[in-house]
Amino acid sequence: PPPPTTTTTTTTTTTTTMATTTWVCSSTSTRTRKYGKCGLSPNHDKPSDYCSPLGSTSRAGGRGENERTSRGSHDDQGTQACCSTSTSFSRLRRLPLFFIGTLWLSAQWPAALAGIFKHELVDGEIREISCASLDDCFSKGVSTPGMLLHRSWATEIEAALDQRTAAVSAVNGSGHFKWQARVRSLWRKLFKLQKPEGPPPVRQVRRYQDFARNVSVTMLVFESHMGNSIPAVLFAPLGAETAGILQPAVLHLPGHLAPGLRDEAEQKVSLALAQRGYTVLSFDPVSQGERLQYPKEFGLECQTGPSSIETLFGNCQASGPPCSTAHDHFGKQLWLLGHSAAELFVQDAKRGLDLLAELPWVDEKRLGVIGCSGGGMLTSYLAATDDRVQVAAIGCYFSTLGQELETGSCNYDAEQIIWRQAQLGLDKTDLLIARAPKPTLVLLTSHDCFPLSGAQAGWHEASRFFASHGQNHLGEFGLGVSETAGFHGFTAPGLQTVWQYFEDYLRPLPSELPEVTEPLECEKLLFGAQHLEQGATGSRPVRITEIVRKLAAPVLKRLHWRSYRHLVLQAPSCLKDLSASRAGLDVSSALGAHPLVQFDLLSPVKARWYNGGMEEWYVLPSSHSCSITARLYRFTESYKLQPGGPLLRGSSLVILFGGGVELNRALSDFEEAFLMRMHHQQVSVLFAGLCGVGDDMWRGGLWEYGPLLLGRTNVGLHAEEVIRTVRFALHRLEASGGIVLASVGGELHSPLLGGYEAPPATM
């Protein structure tokens, strides 16, 4: 039920039954309540009954919930939507699309949408597997190589985060301020923030006034990191520039969508803010919209253009691969250089804030930032590290890493993975803690791919740090949260909360909302290639490829000097150690005795004779949930050989890496041909399966980049497994004739790196 209030209200209670779950929905018929709520079902399985268009909102420090009338007049519509789940679909059709979608989907899918899903073909039929978490998958007997690899890393990451949680729990009193200073300093170092540079170079492309929407639109190009050019749009209330009064401004950071700032949902936010009295700057994230960095034939970037038909993105046409493709491409290059994509994204946002702060009619002491999804990520980064951000609204992003590792289903781009974050004891909650006590609103939805349970726990943890600063001038601690029914994106109730929150803290001039609030046509916000061929200063814009080359130059210079010293001056080489360190290879662990097993006690899981020798299956221990599979094809001319014994005296062994880790898989055509050729030369072959290899389903995001949070890599883990496999061959199989490491497919780096550290008998 809604929380109690001192305001007199008329309340109607309706009980609706759907499947076996009973929902209780309360609707209020008063306009004086600021926030109202019909809560989530206890198990959070459904995006259920939020009756107020403002959803459920909590503000740390607590002003009265009935204080002040909110803008907008959708109370009745929001009440109908959540309280009429038993009505006919024809009636629901007249409701907003958001509510139709949530009600219909919740009726069809009773399980929580935040989870792990997989479809596979079994005997010609598609079978769907769904789990609430990794542990739930394992308990149901569902496991794949990729899941085991991810679970292994998750175990280590969660152990690091548990240490952080214990440390935070022990903090009290002045310790809150010390922790806050620590995490703020760490975030700034990780993002490699530079000193303020003043306003960026800017070039205006086009300007026009839209009287129907009561805004002026200025299309411009400004310069960011190392001369990278950014197309942006400035929305301002009509007359704001000449009013002679300093006014608040908001930096709106779009998510990872192909149209960029032109996306219909993003435009609604920008326009709504401008129509409520704010000057709003929005720009295309790198490799999105019209901010292209690579030749089109590379096929790396999502992009946009006008469309003659209505699409998912309004009247903007989306083309190209997912936006994460390009982000991951240059993100991986930057990781190799000791940098990250997050640095570039934060620098873009920082320069956008520089531009806003320098506008003559903008009050630099009243700056806000808002974003959802990728924009929510960037909002949290900027707000945690730039003191000029007075108010921040973080949407569709916040949770905790621990919950995301277990149940999160969002795709993580390279800029969302911070090198050594977990190892340094930083969780996403620390982005909020770094903000305290400045006003910060977190927008949550019931079925976001960022788990709600983690978001709630993180918010409560951060609220302690905000409370330690005491109440502000509004009688609040500064940290607010809005929970509404919905999926990944801003909801109408959530945005209504944003409007009120910004109004409370940024104090815009009173304004009447125009009749036209629909987004602008796509072509009105398109720059055209001819206007983007020049940067803000009129010169050719710098692309991301050139930035990577500039950052790589000093690194390559150092590597070339070290190679020269080793090859020409005969100095000891440290390149091997550098490679191992950068990959996170734990050589001592790989070369030392494994605590779980002794190789001489390992017996074959399976053994059989075949034409040419004996096939034996072994499972070697690795780290946590991982194992190494070893299929030995032992060449022998004698049938007296016993399974599990040493190889023939003086015989050689080739260990082939790169195939799938499943023991019972069929050999590929290449592997069969390779095996036959080796046997003709009387050489035994061991097909080694490394943890997670061969599973193409679980790729990308935290599944692929998780180890970077510990300052480690999958290559480093696989190199450790290569060394363990070599030790098994030497100590268990007694391969006295020499061992040759070979690789097939993309699994090249780990055998090379492991081979550097392997015993001398290995080639």
N, C-alpha and C positions, 0 to 999 in steps of 0.2 A: 504493500500500500504506500501511497505518498507519505512523506514525513509530515508531522503535525505542523500547523501554522496558526497564527493568531487571527488570520483573516477569515471572515465568514464566507464560506463557500457552499455551493450546492453540489453534492457528490452522488453520482450514480454508479453502482457496482454491477458489472455484468460478468457472468461466469461462462466461459466458452470452452468446449471440449474438442480437442483435435487429437486424433489417435488415442493414446492413453494418458496424455498430459493435460492437466487442467490449468488454465490460465485465468488469473483474476485481473480485471482491467478496471481502473477507476478513471473517470473523466471529470474534469472540473469546468464549471461554467462561469468562472470569474476571469476578469482581465487583469486583476491586481496581483495575481501570483506570478512571480518572475520565473520560477522553475517548478516543474511538475514531473512526476515519475510514475510509471507502472513498471516494476522491476523485471529483470530477467528471470526466467525459470531457474530453479535452484541448481540444476546441473548445467546451465548455460548451453543447452543443446539447441535452442531456437532463438532467433532474433524476435523476441515476443514483445509484448504490449507496452510500448512507450506512448503514453497518451498525450503528453504535452509536446508541441512542436519543438520545445527546447530540450526534450529528452531529460536525462538525469544529469544534474550538474552539481558539483560540490566545489566549494571554494574554501581553501584552508583558512581558518580564522573566522569564517562564518558570519557574513551579514545575514539578516533575516531573509528567508526565501520569498517572502511576500513583498519585499521592498522594491518599488519602482515598476512601472509598466513597460513591457518590452515592445520593441517595434515589430511590425508585421501583424497580420490579421488572419492567421491560418489555424487558430486554435480548434475550431469546429472540425476543420478538414483533418487535422492530425488525430483528433479524438475518434472520428469515424474510422479512420484507417486502422487504428490498432484495436478497436473494440468490435469490429464487425467481421471477425474471421469466419463466422458461420453464414455470412450473407452470400448471395449468388455472385458469380464472377462478373456478370454484367454490371452489377453495382460497383464492384471494385475497379472496373475499367475507368471510371470517372475520377479515380483517386490518382495522386501523383505516382509516377512510375516506380519511384523508390519503394513505396509501401506495397505496391502490387508485387514487385519482385521479391521482397522479403517474405511476404505472406505465402506466396505460391511456392517459393523454394523451401520454406520451412515446412510446408505441408508435404512436400515430396521427399525431402531429405531429413529424417529425424536425427541423424547423427550430426555432431558438430562438424562444420565445414573446415575448421582449422585442424588439419591432420595430414596424414600421409596416404596418398592414393597411388595405385598402380593398376594398369590394365595389361593383361597378358593373354596370349592365345594358347588355349589348352584344348587339344583334340578338336581343333577347328572352331571352337567357341571362345568368345571373349569373356574372360573372367575378371571381375573387378575386385581388388583387394583394398580395403580401407582400414586404417588404424588411427587411433587417437594420438599415439606417440610411438617412438621406437620400441620402448619396452612393451607396449601393447602389441606391436607387430610380432615381437619375438615370442610373447606368450601365446599368440595365435599360430605359431609355427611358420610365420612369414619372415623370411630373411633372404637378402640378396647380398652379393659381394660388396656392392656399394654401401648398403646399409651397415654392414659390419665394419667397413672402413670408417664411415661417419661416426658410428657408435664408439669406436676406439678413440677417435679424436675428441668426441664429446665428453668422454670420461675424463680426459686430461684437462679439457677446458673447464668442465664443471668443478674439478678439484681446485683449480686456480681461483674460480669465482667463489667457491665455498670459503676459501681463505679470506677473500675480500669481504664477503658477507659477515664473517665472524669479526673481522676488524671493524666494520661499520657498526655492528651491533654493540661493540664495546665502547664506541665513541659517545661521549656526553660532555655537556658544558662547553668549555672553550675548545674541546677537541673537534666540535663541528666546524669551527672556523679554520682550524689547521687542515682538516681533511678537505674542506672546500678549496683552500688555497693550493693544496697539493694537486688536486685533480684539475683545477683550472690551469695551473702551470703545465701539467702533462699534456692536456689537450692542445695548448698553444704550441708546445714543442712538436707534437705529432703532426700538426697541420703546417708546421714551419711558417708561422705567420710572420709577415714582415712589418716593419714600422709604417705608420700612416704616410701615404704618399701624396695627399691632397686630391683634388678632383681629377678623374681620368680624362684623357682627351675624348671629345665628343663631336660627332658630326650629325647634323639633322638631315634626315632624308625626306620626310614629308610631314605635314601638319594640317589637321582639319578639325572642324567643330561639328559635333553631332548634337543638334538642338533637341531632337526627340529623346535622346538618352541623357541630356544635360551634362555632357562631358566634352572636353577637348582631348584630342588624340595626337600625340607627337611620336612619330617613328624616328628612331635615331640609332646610331652605331657608336658604341664606346669601347675603349681599349682595356684589356685585362692583362693577365700575366704574360710577360715577355712579348707584348704587342698583339696577343690574340684578340681578334675582333668579335664583338658580341652585338647581334641585332636585338634591339629592345624597344618596348613601347611604353610611353608615359601617359597614363590616364589621369586627368585632373578635372575637378568640378569647374564648370564654366565660370569664368571670372575670378578664379582663385589666384591667378598670376598678378592681377591688377587690383586685388582687394585691399592691399596695403596692410594686411594682417598676417602674422606668421601662423601657419597651419600645420597640422600633423601629416606625416607621410608614412606609407607602408611599402615595404619591399615584398612583392609576391613572387615566390619561387615555385615554378611549375614542376610537376612530377615527370616521370620518365615516359612520356607519350610522344608519338611521332610528330603531331602538330606543334608541340612546344607550347608557347604562350597563346597560340590560336585555338587550342583545344576548347571545346564548348564549355566543359565544366570549369576549366581554369579561367576562361573569360568571365564567366558568371561571378567568380570571386573578385576579379580585378574591377569589373564594372560596378558590382554591388558596393565595394569599398569606395570607389570614386564618387558614386551617387550619394554616399553617406558623408561626404565632406573630406575625404582623404586624397592626397596625391599618391598615385600608385605606379610603381615601376615594376615591370615584368620583362623577363628576357628569355631567349632560347638557351637551354643548357647545351653544353658542347655535344656535337654530333646529333643534334635533334632539330626539328623544324627546318629552318633555313641556315643554320649555323653548321655547315658541312665542312669536314676536314680532309676527306679522302676522295679520290676520283670515284665517280659513280660506279664504274665497272668493278671496283673492289667489292661492292656489295656488303659493306660493313655497317652502313648508317641507316637509321630510320629517318624519314623525311616527309615533307608535306607539300601540298599544292592544292589549287582549287578543284572542286568536284561539282559536277552538275547534278548529283543526286545526294540525298541525305545519307550520311554514313554514321558509324559509331562515334566519330569525332565531330559530329555536326556536318557542316558543309565543307570541311577540309578533308582532302584525300590523304590517306596514310599509305606509305609505301616503304619497301625495304624490310630488313630483318628486325627483330626486337631491338630496342634501344640499348639493351645491355651488351649487344654484340660489339659495338665500337668501344663502349666504355671498358669492357673487359680487355679488348685488344690493346689499347694504349695503357690500361691499368697494369697489365702484366709486364709491359716494357718498363713502366716506372718503378714497379717493385724491384726489378732486377738492378735498378740504378740507385736504390736506397730512397726512393720517393714514393708517392702514392697519388692515385687519381683524386683522392679527397683533397689534397693540397690545391689542385687546380680548381675544383668546385668551390672550395671555401674562398679562394682568391677572387673568383668571379663574383660571388655574393658580396664580399667585402668591397670590391670596387663599385658594385651597384649601390651599396650603402653610401660610399663616398660621393657618388653622383647625386643621390637624393639629398644628402646633408648640405650640399653646396647650392641647391636651388634657392634663389633669393626669397621666395615666399614660404619656404619650408622651415619649421622650427626643428633644429637639429636635436633638441632635447625631447622631442615627441616623435620618435621613430619606432615603428613596429615592423615585425616580420611574420609572414604566414606561409605555410606550404603543406602539401599533402604527399604522402608516399616518398618519392625521391626528393620532392620539395620539403617534406617534413624532416627528412634526414638532414638536408642542408640548413633548414631553419634551426634545428637543434645544434648543429655544428657552429653556425654563426652566432647564435644567441649565447652559447656557452663561452665564447672566446672574444666577443666584441662588446665592450661596455656601452657602446652607443645604442644598442638595441634595448629600448625601454620596455616594450611589450612583445611577447612571442606567442604565437599560436601554432602548436606542433600537431599535425594531423596524420593519421594513417601510417605511423612509423614506430611509435613508442612501445616497448616491451622490455623484457630482460633477455640477455643472451642465453641463459640457462633454459628458459621456456622455449625460445626460438630453436635451439638445438634439438629439443625433444618433439615439439609439436608444430613449429612454424612451417608455413608452406610458401612464404614469400620468396621471390627470386632476389638474390643479393647481387648487385653490381659491384664492380671492383672498388668503387669509391665508398662503399658501405662496409668494407673490411679494412680495419686499421691494424697495421703491422704491430704485433706484440701487445695488443690491447688487453687481452686476458692475462698475459704474463705480467703486465704492469699493474694488475689489480683494478682495471677499469671496466665497469659495466655501462650500459646505456643510461642507467639511472644517474651516473655521475655527470652526464650532460645537463640534467636538471639541477643537480646539486651545485654545479658550477655557476648556475644562474642566480641562486638565492642572494638577496630576497626580491629580485626584480620580477614583476608580474609575468607569469608564464601559465598558459592554458594548454592542457593536453586533451586532444579530442580522440576518443576511443569509440569503436563500434563492436557490437557483440560477435560478429563473425569475420573480423579482419584476419588476414593471413599472419599478422603479428599478434600472437596470442594475448587475449584479454586478461587472462589470469596473471601473466607476467607483468602486463602494464599496470594492473591494480597494485600488485606487490611493490613494483618499482615506485609508483606514485606515493604510496604510503611511506616508503623508506625515505624518499626525497622530502616529504612534507616535514619530517623531523628537523631537517636542516633549515628549511624556510621558517619554521616556528622559532628556531633559536635566535632569529633576528628580531622577533617581536612583530607586532601588528603595524601595518602601514597607515597612511592617512585615511584610508577607507575602512579601517578596522579589520583588514584581512592580512594573512601571512604572505600572500602573493602567489601561491600555487593553486591553480584551479584545474578541474577535470570535468569533462562532459562525456557521458556514456549514452549512446543511442543505439537502437537496433539498426543493423546494416552490415555491409560488407566492406571491402577495401575502397575507401573514398570518403569525401566529405558528404555529410547528410544535411538535409534541410534543418532539422533540429540543431545539429551541431553548429551550423553556420549562424543560426539565430543567436546562439550563445556567443559566438565570436563577435558579432556586431555589438552586442551589449557589453562584452568584456573590453573591447577596444574603445567603445564610447566612454566607459568608466575611467579608463586610464589615459587615453590620448586626447579626449575632450575636443572632438571636431566641432565646427560651427553647425548650428541647427540647419537642416536642409529637408526639403520635401522630396520624397521619392517620385521620379517621373513615371509616366504611364508605361513607357517602353523600357523594359529591363532585359530584353532578349540579347544574346551575344551578337556582335557584329558579324557581317558576312566575312568569310575567310579571305577573299581577295582584298578586302579593305585593310588587312593586316599583313599582307605579303609584300616583302621588299622587292623581290625580283633579283635575279643573279647580277644584273648590270649595276645595281646599287650596292652590292656586297663585294664587288671586285676590288673596291678600295676600302682601306681601313679608316679608322677615325681621323687619322692625320692626312689622309689622301694617298698614302703609300699602299703597296700591296700588303694585305693582311698576313700575319704570321699564322701558320697552321700548326696543329698539334704535332705533326710529324717533325717539324722544325724545332719545336720546343723539346721533344724527346732527344733529338740529335744534340742540341745545345747542352742538355743535362748529361748526355752520355759522353760528351767530349772529354771532360776531366777524368771520368772513370776509365775510359779506354786508354787515355794517356798513361795513367798509373799502371794499368795492366800490361801495356806494351813495355813500359820501363822494367817491370818485374820480369817479364819474359826475356828481355834483352840481358838483364843481369844474370839470369839463370843460364841462357844459351850461350852468350858470348863471354861474359865475365866469370862463368862457372860458379856463380854464387848459389847458395842453397835456395831452392824454390819454395815459396810459401803459397803458390797458387792452389795447391791441393788443399791446404788448410783453410784458405779463404773460401774455396768452393764448399767444403764440408760445413764451415761455420755458417755461410749464407743459407745453405739448404737445411740447416738444423739437424745435421747428421750427428748422432751420438755414437762415435766410434768406440768408446770404451764399453758402452752397453752391448754393441753388436759383437765385439771381439771377446767380451767377458763371458763367463758361464751363465746361461740362462737360469733364473731361479726356479723355473717350473719343470725343467727336464734336463737329462743328460743324454747326449746324442747316442752314446753306445747302448742305451737301454731302449731306444726306439725300435719298434717292430713294424713291419709293413701292415697297412690296413687291409691290403689285398695283394695277392700275388698269383700270376698265371704264366704258363708257358705259351710262347707263340713262335712262329716260324722265324728263327734267328736268335732267340734268346728268351729272357724272362722279363715280364713286366711287373713292377712293384709300385704300390702306392704308399706314400708317406704323408703325414701331416706334421709340419714343423711349427713350433710355437713362435709367435711374434709378439706384438704388444697388445694388451687388453683383449678386445674382441677379435683381433686379427689372427690369422694363421697363414702359413705358407704351404701350398700344396706342391708335392714333388712326385712326378710320375717318371720312374726310372725304367728305361729300356736297356737292360743289361745284355751286352753282346757276349755270347758264350758258345762254344762248340761242344760243350759237355752238358749232358742232362743230369750230372751228378751234383751240380751246384745247388746249394740250399738258399732259399729266399732270405734276404736280410744279411747275407754275408758280404765280405769285401769283394771288390772287383778283382778280375784276374790280375796277377802280379804284372806290373809294368804297363797296364792298359791305360788309355787316356779317357777322359770324360769331357763331353761338351754339355754345358748347362745353357739351355735356351730360355730366355725371358721374353715376355710380351704377349703370351697367350693368356686365355682366360684362366681364372683361378679355380673354376669348378673341376673337381677330380673326375667326374664321370662324363665329361663332355667328349664329343667326337673330335679327333685331331683334324686340323685344317688340311687342305690339299698340300700346302707348302710344308707343314710339319711332317706329313707322311713322306713326302719326297725327300725332305732333309734327313729323316730317320733312315730311309733306305740307303741314301748315299753314305751316311756315316757308318752303317753296318757293313757296307761293301769295303770300307776301310778299317773294319774291325774296331770301331770306336763306339763306346756306350754313350747314350744320350739321356739327359735329365731335363724334362720339361717342368720348369718352375713357375708356379702361379703366385704372383704377388697380391697382397691384400687389395681387394676392390677392383683389380684389373679385369676387364672383359664385361663390365656392367655399364652399358651405355644409358640406362634409364636414369640413374641418380647422378646427374652431372650439373655443374654450375652452382652458384650461390654458396651457401654454407657447406653444402656437400663437397664442394671442390676447394673452397678457400678457407674452411674452418681452421686448418693447422696454422695459417698465417697469424691467427689471433695469439698463438703461442710463440711466434717467431720461428716456426718450423714449416716444413713443406711435405707434401706427399712424396716428392722425389727423395728427400732425406730419409723418410720412413722406409721407402722401397730400397734405398741403398743399404740401410741396415739389414733388410731382409736378404739382399743379395749376399752380404757378408756372412749372415747366418747360414745361408744355403751352401756357400763355399766351405764353411767350417764343417757342416754336416757331411759334405762330400769327402773332405780330408780325414775327418776323425771317425766317421761311421762307415763310409764306403772304401776308405783307404785308397783313394785315387792317386797312386804313386807315379803314374805315367804323365801327370800334368793335367791341369784343368783349363779349359777354354771357355770364356764367357761369350755368349752370342745373344743378339737381340733382334726381334722382329716387330714390325709395326711401329707404334709411337713410343714404346718403352725403351728409350735409348739412354736417357740421362742417368737413370739410377744404376744400370750395370757399369757405366763408365765411372761414376762417382764411387760406387761400391768397389769396383775393381782397383781403384787407386789405393784403397785401404785394406784390400784382401791380402792374405798371406802370399809370400813370394812365389809359391808354386802355381799361382793363378796367372793366366795370360788374358 
